[in-house]
Amino acid sequence: MQLTDEEHDEIWEMVIDVFSEYELYNLIEKAAKRLKNPKPQIKFFTAKSLILTKSTIPQALDIINKLIEGDEDNFEYLYEKGKIYFIQGKYEEAEKFFIEALKRGHQNKFKIYL
């Protein structure tokens, strides 16, 4: 039986959910690479996982930048970019993105936790 691309990706998304539940962040990235047509939310989730491993910050930043290019008003993307800069010790850069995330996410009663 041959899976469609959509069925294939659905299975890998379930695998990513399981890896997330057990905090297997290094495996999330590997599973995400198996997706044929990754959705923005999966790319975002992969970036968040990469941030948590801290060893792949440049990759996470690259993913977040691409997501921001596609959706400049997404406050979650801006917040995650702020977290990346915060982890790197670039506090002034982080602050800019946290403030922008708060401005754009106010309708969602967005709060920042560091």
C-alpha angles and dihedrals in degrees: 000000000000118000122221116238088254093053090045092053092044090058093048091048089056089050089052090051091054092048089050093050090056093040093242092153096163089058094050090067091050092049092047090056088061092062115106096202108016115201119228092251091056091049088049092049090049090052091050089051091050090052090054092054088052091200093088102046094134090055091048091050091050092052093046092049091053091048091050089051088057096043113018094176097056104117093196091060091049091049092051091049088053089052091053091054091045092053089050091053093248093133099166091053090045091051092054092055094043091053092047090049090052091050093050097038099047093107088060093051087243118193128191120225120187 
